[in-house]
Amino acid sequence: DVGFDPLGFSDIFDVNVLREAELKHGRVCMLGVVGFLAQEFVTLPQFENGATPLDDFFVVPAPGLWQVFFTIGAVEAFSNNFKLTPGDMFADGRAPGDLGFDPLGCGKNPDALARRQLVEVKNGRLAMLAFSGMLHQQLLTKQGVIEQLANFKAIM
């Protein structure tokens, strides 16, 4: 890490826990950005799209949202071998973000692995900013991202 911690969170929390959270949020936001864009082009047959992809969240019935919630919880629990507290999450020496899933063998070369890990952190940070920007843009303009780009008008 580069040591950038202006608020001093690493003095309070373990750096591994902070990095794990950063990687998880980055991975979720990378998928979220793709989802925000895909919803403007793809509609499932049983659903009707709202005015924006953000409105589509409220089209999903409550049991479906609970299903997603519990599925995410199960994936979280199983991926960490049910070690969910900061005290035991890294007790076995696991690196932050390393869930043991590498079907393509990308981690065999240590130099390439270090580069890919840096790329993942940087792309995750960018995705967190992009997702936040798209979310707030849709809240302000009531238009989807692609629609806003096609019909851009300055606010002032």
Secondary structure, 3 states (H helix, E strand, C coil): CCCCCCCCHHHHCCHHHHHHHHHHHHHHHHHHHHHHHHCCCCCCCCCCCCCCHHHHHHHCCHHHHHHHHHHHHHHHHHHCCCCCCCCCCCCCCCCCCCCCCCCCCCCCCHHHHHHHHHHHHHHHHHHHHHHHHHHHHHHHHCCCHHHHHHCCCCCC
